[in-house]
Protein backbone atom coordinates (compact mmCIF):
# COMPACT_ATOMS: atom_id res chain seq x y z
CA UNK A 1 0.00 0.00 0.00
CA UNK A 2 1.29 3.47 -0.84
CA UNK A 3 -0.46 5.10 2.11
CA UNK A 4 1.06 3.64 5.26
CA UNK A 5 -1.52 4.89 7.73
CA UNK A 6 -4.33 2.50 6.72
CA UNK A 7 -1.83 -0.37 6.92
CA UNK A 8 -0.55 0.74 10.32
CA UNK A 9 -4.11 1.03 11.64
CA UNK A 10 -4.96 -2.42 10.34
CA UNK A 11 -1.86 -3.91 11.97
CA UNK A 12 -2.58 -2.15 15.25
CA UNK A 13 -6.01 -3.77 15.45
CA UNK A 14 -4.65 -7.08 14.18
CA UNK A 15 -1.99 -7.23 16.92
CA UNK A 16 -4.50 -6.70 19.73
CA UNK A 17 -5.34 -9.79 21.77
CA UNK A 18 -8.93 -10.80 21.21
CA UNK A 19 -9.27 -9.13 17.80
CA UNK A 20 -9.63 -12.04 15.43
CA UNK A 21 -10.91 -11.99 11.87
CA UNK A 22 -14.58 -11.68 12.85
CA UNK A 23 -14.08 -8.99 15.48
CA UNK A 24 -11.88 -7.04 13.07
CA UNK A 25 -14.61 -7.22 10.43
CA UNK A 26 -17.27 -6.04 12.88
CA UNK A 27 -15.15 -3.07 13.95
CA UNK A 28 -14.45 -2.05 10.36
CA UNK A 29 -18.12 -2.44 9.40
CA UNK A 30 -19.18 -0.37 12.43
CA UNK A 31 -16.77 2.53 11.84
CA UNK A 32 -16.01 2.31 8.12
CA UNK A 33 -12.27 1.60 8.40
CA UNK A 34 -9.58 0.50 10.83
CA UNK A 35 -8.42 4.14 11.10
CA UNK A 36 -11.89 5.33 12.03
CA UNK A 37 -12.26 2.55 14.57
CA UNK A 38 -9.02 3.55 16.32
CA UNK A 39 -10.05 7.20 16.29
CA UNK A 40 -13.33 6.42 18.06
CA UNK A 41 -13.55 6.53 21.87
CA UNK A 42 -13.28 3.09 23.56
CA UNK A 43 -16.82 3.45 24.78
CA UNK A 44 -17.98 3.21 21.18
CA UNK A 45 -15.95 0.04 20.66
CA UNK A 46 -17.99 -1.70 23.33
CA UNK A 47 -21.10 -1.12 21.24
CA UNK A 48 -19.72 -3.61 18.70
CA UNK A 49 -20.84 -7.21 19.16
CA UNK A 50 -18.09 -9.30 20.74
CA UNK A 51 -15.98 -6.37 21.95
CA UNK A 52 -15.81 -6.22 25.73
CA UNK A 53 -13.70 -4.37 28.26
CA UNK A 54 -10.82 -6.83 27.94
CA UNK A 55 -10.63 -6.40 24.17
CA UNK A 56 -10.84 -2.62 24.51
CA UNK A 57 -7.86 -2.63 26.86
CA UNK A 58 -5.95 -4.91 24.48
CA UNK A 59 -6.51 -2.51 21.56
CA UNK A 60 -5.35 0.46 23.64
CA UNK A 61 -2.27 -1.48 24.77
CA UNK A 62 -0.81 -1.87 21.26
CA UNK A 63 1.95 0.71 20.78
CA UNK A 64 3.51 2.43 17.78
CA UNK A 65 6.72 0.57 18.63
CA UNK A 66 4.94 -2.78 18.29
CA UNK A 67 3.54 -1.77 14.91
CA UNK A 68 7.00 -0.58 13.79
CA UNK A 69 8.54 -3.87 14.94
CA UNK A 70 5.96 -5.89 13.01
CA UNK A 71 6.55 -3.94 9.82
CA UNK A 72 10.33 -4.21 10.24
CA UNK A 73 10.15 -7.96 10.87
CA UNK A 74 8.06 -8.49 7.74
CA UNK A 75 10.46 -6.41 5.64
CA UNK A 76 13.47 -8.29 7.00
CA UNK A 77 11.87 -11.64 6.13
CA UNK A 78 10.84 -10.49 2.66
CA UNK A 79 7.14 -10.70 3.49
CA UNK A 80 4.46 -8.40 2.11
CA UNK A 81 1.45 -7.56 4.30
CA UNK A 82 -1.77 -7.46 2.31
CA UNK A 83 -4.94 -5.85 3.64
CA UNK A 84 -8.39 -6.83 2.43
CA UNK A 85 -8.61 -3.75 0.21
CA UNK A 86 -5.33 -4.46 -1.59
CA UNK A 87 -5.66 -5.53 -5.23
CA UNK A 88 -3.32 -8.47 -4.62
CA UNK A 89 -5.49 -9.87 -1.81
CA UNK A 90 -7.04 -13.12 -3.16
CA UNK A 91 -10.61 -12.50 -4.25
CA UNK A 92 -11.70 -16.02 -3.30
CA UNK A 93 -10.55 -15.44 0.27
CA UNK A 94 -12.52 -12.20 0.51
CA UNK A 95 -15.72 -14.17 -0.09
CA UNK A 96 -15.55 -16.23 3.12
CA UNK A 97 -17.35 -15.03 6.23
CA UNK A 98 -14.26 -14.92 8.46
CA UNK A 99 -11.84 -13.52 5.91
CA UNK A 100 -8.43 -12.73 7.46
CA UNK A 101 -7.82 -9.10 8.36
CA UNK A 102 -4.39 -9.29 6.74
CA UNK A 103 -2.37 -11.82 4.80
CA UNK A 104 1.39 -12.06 5.21
CA UNK A 105 2.95 -13.28 1.96
CA UNK A 106 6.49 -14.46 1.36
CA UNK A 107 6.83 -15.05 -2.35
CA UNK A 108 4.35 -13.99 -5.00
CA UNK A 109 0.62 -14.36 -5.54
CA UNK A 110 -0.59 -14.35 -9.13
CA UNK A 111 -3.97 -13.98 -10.81
CA UNK A 112 -3.71 -17.61 -11.96
CA UNK A 113 -3.81 -18.71 -8.32
CA UNK A 114 -7.57 -18.16 -8.46
CA UNK A 115 -7.70 -21.58 -10.13
CA UNK A 116 -6.52 -23.51 -7.09
CA UNK A 117 -7.26 -26.77 -5.34
CA UNK A 118 -6.47 -27.60 -1.75
CA UNK A 119 -4.78 -30.95 -1.10
CA UNK A 120 -4.72 -32.08 2.53
CA UNK A 121 -4.24 -35.22 4.57
CA UNK A 122 -2.55 -36.87 7.50
CA UNK A 123 0.87 -35.97 8.86
CA UNK A 124 1.48 -39.56 9.90
CA UNK A 125 0.54 -41.11 6.59
CA UNK A 126 1.23 -44.36 4.81
CA UNK A 127 3.44 -44.88 1.78
CA UNK A 128 0.24 -45.08 -0.27
CA UNK A 129 -0.84 -41.70 1.07
CA UNK A 130 2.48 -40.06 0.23
CA UNK A 131 2.35 -41.60 -3.22
CA UNK A 132 -1.16 -40.28 -3.90
CA UNK A 133 -0.41 -36.87 -2.38
CA UNK A 134 2.51 -36.35 -4.74
CA UNK A 135 0.65 -37.90 -7.66
CA UNK A 136 -2.31 -35.55 -7.37
CA UNK A 137 -0.12 -32.55 -6.63
CA UNK A 138 1.68 -33.22 -9.88
CA UNK A 139 -1.45 -33.97 -11.93
CA UNK A 140 -3.19 -30.83 -10.69
CA UNK A 141 -0.16 -28.66 -11.41
CA UNK A 142 0.17 -30.05 -14.93
CA UNK A 143 -3.51 -29.33 -15.51
CA UNK A 144 -3.05 -25.67 -14.51
CA UNK A 145 -4.18 -25.65 -10.89
CA UNK A 146 -2.26 -23.94 -8.11
CA UNK A 147 -1.92 -26.51 -5.33
CA UNK A 148 -2.76 -25.16 -1.86
CA UNK A 149 -1.80 -27.02 1.29
CA UNK A 150 -0.63 -26.49 4.84
CA UNK A 151 3.12 -27.08 4.55
CA UNK A 152 2.98 -29.82 7.20
CA UNK A 153 4.69 -33.18 7.25
CA UNK A 154 3.14 -36.03 5.31
CA UNK A 155 0.46 -35.41 2.68
CA UNK A 156 0.92 -31.62 2.66
CA UNK A 157 4.61 -31.87 1.87
CA UNK A 158 3.98 -34.53 -0.79
CA UNK A 159 1.39 -32.29 -2.48
CA UNK A 160 3.72 -29.27 -2.51
CA UNK A 161 6.56 -31.38 -3.94
CA UNK A 162 4.23 -32.88 -6.54
CA UNK A 163 3.16 -29.41 -7.68
CA UNK A 164 6.79 -28.39 -8.15
CA UNK A 165 7.56 -31.64 -9.98
CA UNK A 166 4.62 -30.93 -12.29
CA UNK A 167 6.03 -27.52 -13.18
CA UNK A 168 3.23 -25.65 -11.43
CA UNK A 169 2.62 -23.31 -8.53
CA UNK A 170 1.88 -24.01 -4.89
CA UNK A 171 0.80 -22.01 -1.83
CA UNK A 172 1.76 -23.16 1.68
CA UNK A 173 -0.53 -21.80 4.40
CA UNK A 174 1.19 -21.66 7.78
CA UNK A 175 -0.19 -22.19 11.27
CA UNK A 176 2.46 -19.83 12.67
CA UNK A 177 3.98 -16.45 11.82
CA UNK A 178 6.36 -16.21 8.88
CA UNK A 179 9.31 -15.48 11.16
CA UNK A 180 8.98 -19.15 12.18
CA UNK A 181 9.51 -22.25 10.04
CA UNK A 182 7.35 -25.28 10.71
CA UNK A 183 8.16 -28.02 10.25
CA UNK A 184 11.84 -27.03 10.32
CA UNK A 185 12.82 -29.73 7.83
CA UNK A 186 10.71 -27.99 5.18
CA UNK A 187 12.78 -24.81 5.24
CA UNK A 188 14.49 -25.73 1.96
CA UNK A 189 11.13 -26.54 0.34
CA UNK A 190 9.63 -23.20 1.37
CA UNK A 191 12.76 -21.34 0.23
CA UNK A 192 12.61 -23.09 -3.13
CA UNK A 193 8.96 -22.10 -3.67
CA UNK A 194 9.88 -18.47 -3.06
CA UNK A 195 13.27 -18.46 -4.79
CA UNK A 196 11.98 -20.03 -8.01
CA UNK A 197 8.86 -17.84 -8.14
CA UNK A 198 6.66 -20.93 -7.91
CA UNK A 199 4.17 -19.67 -5.36
CA UNK A 200 4.15 -18.29 -1.84
CA UNK A 201 4.25 -19.03 1.86
CA UNK A 202 1.31 -17.29 3.54
CA UNK A 203 -0.12 -16.74 7.00
CA UNK A 204 -2.66 -14.48 8.69
CA UNK A 205 -0.74 -14.60 11.98
CA UNK A 206 1.63 -11.89 13.24
CA UNK A 207 5.22 -12.54 12.27
CA UNK A 208 6.54 -14.02 15.51
CA UNK A 209 3.58 -16.17 16.53
CA UNK A 210 4.78 -19.64 17.47
CA UNK A 211 3.18 -22.86 16.26
CA UNK A 212 0.11 -23.61 18.40
CA UNK A 213 -2.56 -26.29 18.01
CA UNK A 214 -5.35 -23.71 18.22
CA UNK A 215 -4.06 -22.00 15.07
CA UNK A 216 -4.50 -25.00 12.78
CA UNK A 217 -8.30 -24.75 12.46
CA UNK A 218 -7.83 -21.07 11.56
CA UNK A 219 -5.28 -22.03 8.93
CA UNK A 220 -7.60 -24.71 7.52
CA UNK A 221 -10.29 -22.18 6.57
CA UNK A 222 -7.68 -20.25 4.56
CA UNK A 223 -6.61 -23.38 2.66
CA UNK A 224 -10.21 -24.03 1.62
CA UNK A 225 -10.95 -20.33 1.18
CA UNK A 226 -8.17 -19.96 -1.38
CA UNK A 227 -9.39 -22.99 -3.33
CA UNK A 228 -12.17 -24.04 -5.68
CA UNK A 229 -12.32 -27.30 -3.77
CA UNK A 230 -10.40 -29.50 -1.36
CA UNK A 231 -9.02 -32.99 -2.00
CA UNK A 232 -8.52 -35.16 1.10
CA UNK A 233 -5.91 -37.78 0.25
CA UNK A 234 -5.59 -39.78 3.46
CA UNK A 235 -7.11 -39.04 6.86
CA UNK A 236 -8.06 -40.97 9.97
CA UNK A 237 -11.44 -40.38 11.57
CA UNK A 238 -10.06 -37.67 13.89
CA UNK A 239 -7.68 -36.08 11.41
CA UNK A 240 -7.40 -32.32 11.14
CA UNK A 241 -7.79 -32.74 7.38
CA UNK A 242 -11.46 -33.47 7.99
CA UNK A 243 -11.78 -30.03 9.58
CA UNK A 244 -10.53 -28.54 6.32
CA UNK A 245 -13.15 -30.57 4.45
CA UNK A 246 -15.80 -29.24 6.84
CA UNK A 247 -14.63 -25.67 6.25
CA UNK A 248 -14.81 -26.26 2.50
CA UNK A 249 -18.40 -27.49 2.79
CA UNK A 250 -19.39 -24.45 4.85
CA UNK A 251 -17.74 -22.15 2.32
CA UNK A 252 -19.57 -23.80 -0.57
CA UNK A 253 -16.45 -25.40 -2.03
CA UNK A 254 -16.29 -28.85 -3.63
CA UNK A 255 -14.89 -31.70 -1.50
CA UNK A 256 -13.09 -34.69 -2.98
CA UNK A 257 -11.53 -37.74 -1.35
CA UNK A 258 -9.16 -40.48 -2.48
CA UNK A 259 -10.39 -43.89 -1.28
CA UNK A 260 -8.04 -45.91 0.89
CA UNK A 261 -7.73 -49.45 2.13
CA UNK A 262 -10.81 -50.53 4.05
CA UNK A 263 -8.66 -52.13 6.76
CA UNK A 264 -6.41 -49.10 7.27
CA UNK A 265 -7.28 -46.74 10.15
CA UNK A 266 -5.44 -44.01 8.24
CA UNK A 267 -8.18 -44.10 5.58
CA UNK A 268 -11.18 -44.21 7.90
CA UNK A 269 -11.88 -40.50 7.60
CA UNK A 270 -11.60 -40.30 3.82
CA UNK A 271 -13.71 -43.42 3.30
CA UNK A 272 -16.36 -42.02 5.67
CA UNK A 273 -16.49 -38.78 3.66
CA UNK A 274 -17.18 -40.77 0.51
CA UNK A 275 -19.68 -43.15 2.14
CA UNK A 276 -21.59 -40.29 3.74
CA UNK A 277 -21.86 -38.38 0.47
CA UNK A 278 -19.83 -35.41 1.72
CA UNK A 279 -17.05 -35.98 -0.82
CA UNK A 280 -16.73 -37.09 -4.43
CA UNK A 281 -14.72 -40.28 -4.82
CA UNK A 282 -11.56 -39.50 -6.76
CA UNK A 283 -9.40 -41.98 -8.63
CA UNK A 284 -7.99 -39.59 -11.18
CA UNK A 285 -8.02 -36.03 -12.45
CA UNK A 286 -11.28 -36.38 -14.40
CA UNK A 287 -13.12 -37.00 -11.14
CA UNK A 288 -12.03 -33.51 -10.03
CA UNK A 289 -12.45 -31.68 -13.32
CA UNK A 290 -16.01 -32.82 -14.03
CA UNK A 291 -17.63 -31.46 -10.82
CA UNK A 292 -15.86 -28.13 -11.36
CA UNK A 293 -17.90 -27.57 -14.50
CA UNK A 294 -16.68 -24.82 -16.82
CA UNK A 295 -13.42 -24.39 -14.91
CA UNK A 296 -12.66 -28.07 -15.33
CA UNK A 297 -13.43 -27.97 -19.05
CA UNK A 298 -10.84 -25.23 -19.56
CA UNK A 299 -8.07 -27.28 -17.98
CA UNK A 300 -6.58 -29.87 -20.31
CA UNK A 301 -3.57 -31.70 -18.89
CA UNK A 302 -0.78 -32.95 -21.15
CA UNK A 303 -0.49 -36.52 -22.33
CA UNK A 304 1.41 -38.94 -20.16
CA UNK A 305 2.66 -42.38 -21.18
CA UNK A 306 2.11 -45.58 -19.25
CA UNK A 307 5.82 -45.58 -18.45
CA UNK A 308 5.65 -42.04 -17.03
CA UNK A 309 2.73 -43.03 -14.81
CA UNK A 310 4.50 -46.20 -13.60
CA UNK A 311 7.61 -44.18 -12.78
CA UNK A 312 5.52 -41.65 -10.87
CA UNK A 313 3.51 -44.08 -8.74
CA UNK A 314 5.68 -47.22 -8.53
CA UNK A 315 4.44 -50.81 -8.70
CA UNK A 316 4.85 -53.85 -6.49
CA UNK A 317 5.66 -57.27 -7.96
CA UNK A 318 2.03 -58.34 -8.39
CA UNK A 319 1.09 -55.07 -10.09
CA UNK A 320 4.09 -55.37 -12.42
CA UNK A 321 2.93 -58.83 -13.55
CA UNK A 322 -0.58 -57.58 -14.26
CA UNK A 323 0.62 -54.55 -16.22
CA UNK A 324 2.92 -56.79 -18.29
CA UNK A 325 -0.03 -59.06 -19.13
CA UNK A 326 -2.30 -56.15 -20.02
CA UNK A 327 0.28 -54.70 -22.42
CA UNK A 328 -0.84 -57.46 -24.80
CA UNK A 329 -4.42 -56.18 -24.77
CA UNK A 330 -7.65 -56.33 -22.80
CA UNK A 331 -8.16 -59.36 -20.56
CA UNK A 332 -10.88 -60.64 -18.21
CA UNK A 333 -10.00 -61.11 -14.57
CA UNK A 334 -9.93 -64.94 -14.83
CA UNK A 335 -7.54 -64.82 -17.80
CA UNK A 336 -5.28 -62.43 -15.91
CA UNK A 337 -5.16 -64.86 -13.01
CA UNK A 338 -4.24 -67.76 -15.31
CA UNK A 339 -1.57 -65.82 -17.21
CA UNK A 340 0.12 -64.51 -14.10
CA UNK A 341 -0.33 -67.62 -11.97
CA UNK A 342 -1.88 -65.54 -9.18
CA UNK A 343 -5.01 -66.23 -7.13
CA UNK A 344 -8.11 -64.46 -8.44
CA UNK A 345 -8.69 -62.62 -5.15
CA UNK A 346 -5.14 -61.29 -5.19
CA UNK A 347 -5.55 -60.22 -8.82
CA UNK A 348 -8.81 -58.39 -8.01
CA UNK A 349 -7.19 -56.54 -5.12
CA UNK A 350 -4.17 -55.53 -7.20
CA UNK A 351 -6.38 -54.36 -10.08
CA UNK A 352 -8.24 -52.09 -7.68
CA UNK A 353 -4.94 -50.51 -6.65
CA UNK A 354 -3.90 -50.12 -10.30
CA UNK A 355 -7.22 -48.38 -11.01
CA UNK A 356 -6.64 -46.00 -8.10
CA UNK A 357 -3.13 -45.32 -9.42
CA UNK A 358 -4.67 -44.37 -12.76
CA UNK A 359 -3.16 -47.21 -14.80
CA UNK A 360 -6.05 -49.61 -15.42
CA UNK A 361 -9.65 -49.20 -16.59
CA UNK A 362 -12.42 -51.74 -15.95
CA UNK A 363 -15.04 -52.49 -18.59
CA UNK A 364 -18.29 -54.50 -18.53
CA UNK A 365 -17.81 -58.22 -17.93
CA UNK A 366 -14.83 -57.70 -15.57
CA UNK A 367 -12.58 -56.92 -18.54
CA UNK A 368 -9.52 -54.78 -17.87
CA UNK A 369 -7.24 -52.64 -20.06
CA UNK A 370 -4.33 -50.28 -19.61
CA UNK A 371 -5.52 -46.72 -19.97
CA UNK A 372 -4.80 -44.74 -23.10
CA UNK A 373 -2.21 -41.97 -23.09
CA UNK A 374 -4.91 -39.29 -22.96
CA UNK A 375 -6.65 -41.07 -20.10
CA UNK A 376 -3.30 -41.43 -18.37
CA UNK A 377 -2.79 -37.70 -18.55
CA UNK A 378 -6.27 -37.03 -17.19
CA UNK A 379 -6.14 -39.71 -14.55
Secondary structure, DSSP 8 states (H G I E B T S, - for coil): ---HHHHHHHHHHHHSTT--HHHHHHHHHHHSSHHHHHHS-HHHHTTSTT--HHHHHHHHH--HHHHHHHHHHHHHTTEEEEETTSTTS-HHHHTSTT--SEEEEEE---GGGGSEEEEE--SS--HHHHHHHHHHHHHHHHHT-EEEE---TTHHHHHHHHHHHTT--EEEE-SS-TTS-SSGGGHHHHHHHHHTTSEEEEESS-TT----HHHHHHHHHHHHHTSSEEEE-S--TT-THHHHHHHHHHTT-EEEEE---TT-GGGHHHHHHHHTTSSEEESSTHHHHGGGTHHHHH-------HHHHHHHH---HHHHHHHHHHTT--EEHHHHHHHHT--HHHHHHHHHHHHHTTSEEEETTTEEEE--HHHHHH-
